[in-house]
Amino acid sequence: MTAYCFFDVREVLDSQKLEQYKNGVLATVQQYGGRYLVLGGTCEGVEGKWRPVTPVLIAFPNLERAYQWYNSDEYAPLKELRQAATRGDAVLLESPPNEFVADA
């Protein structure tokens, strides 16, 4: 069952640390079978109060692999960089196959 890691980067505090993060994160995502689906771009709220600033969406083959990546030794120093460099939120979510998902 596909799982996703969704980040909303609301504020950049340290662009140099963020650049270090960007230079290393892709390899760790790919190592755990992940792939980026969304990396920034225009984001406009149409309902409610939530207004993501910089959305990032990463797909993983399943929730276990998403957690393995997020808690991995490879990602740990990068996670520290991201957390020091930005303010935002992150969630892991799982989506069961259904008729609304194109690749279900």
Secondary structure, DSSP 4 states (H G I P E B T S, - for coil): --EEEEEEEEEES-HHHHHHHHHHHHHHHHHTT-EEEEES------SSS---SEEEEEEESSHHHHHHHHT-TTTHHHHHHHHHHEEEEEEEEE----TTSTT-
